[in-house]
Amino acid sequence: MEGAVCSNSVSLESFLSSFMEAVVLETAIAASKALALSLHM
C-alpha cells in the first residue's frame, strides 16, 4: 500500500512541475508579446 502512495505523490509532483513550467512559459510569452506591442506603438 505504501508503494502506491509513494508513486502517486511522485506522479503528482511531476504533474505539478510540468504545470508550473507551462504557466511560466505562457506568462513569458504573454509578457514578450506585450513588450513587442508597446515597442511598436
KAWOLIN-V656412 format. One record per residue. N is the residue number from 0. PSI is psi in whole degrees, 0 to 359 (999 if undefined). OMEGA is omega as a letter, one per 30 degrees, with the letter a starting at -180 (* if undefined). BURIAL is I if it has 24 or more other ideal C-beta (glycine too) atoms within 12 Angstrom, else O. Layout:
n=N psi=PSI omega=OMEGA burial=BURIAL
n=N psi=PSI omega=OMEGA burial=BURIAL
This chain:
n=0 psi=322 omega=a burial=O
n=1 psi=322 omega=a burial=O
n=2 psi=320 omega=a burial=O
n=3 psi=318 omega=a burial=O
n=4 psi=319 omega=a burial=O
n=5 psi=313 omega=a burial=O
n=6 psi=327 omega=l burial=O
n=7 psi=316 omega=a burial=O
n=8 psi=324 omega=l burial=O
n=9 psi=315 omega=a burial=O
n=10 psi=324 omega=l burial=O
n=11 psi=319 omega=l burial=O
n=12 psi=315 omega=a burial=O
n=13 psi=324 omega=l burial=O
n=14 psi=316 omega=a burial=O
n=15 psi=319 omega=a burial=O
n=16 psi=318 omega=l burial=O
n=17 psi=325 omega=l burial=O
n=18 psi=316 omega=l burial=O
n=19 psi=321 omega=l burial=O
n=20 psi=316 omega=a burial=O
n=21 psi=318 omega=a burial=O
n=22 psi=315 omega=l burial=O
n=23 psi=319 omega=a burial=O
n=24 psi=314 omega=l burial=O
n=25 psi=319 omega=l burial=O
n=26 psi=318 omega=a burial=O
n=27 psi=319 omega=l burial=O
n=28 psi=315 omega=l burial=O
n=29 psi=319 omega=a burial=O
n=30 psi=317 omega=a burial=O
n=31 psi=325 omega=l burial=O
n=32 psi=316 omega=l burial=O
n=33 psi=320 omega=l burial=O
n=34 psi=316 omega=a burial=O
n=35 psi=319 omega=l burial=O
n=36 psi=317 omega=a burial=O
n=37 psi=328 omega=l burial=O
n=38 psi=328 omega=a burial=O
n=39 psi=341 omega=a burial=O
n=40 psi=999 omega=* burial=O
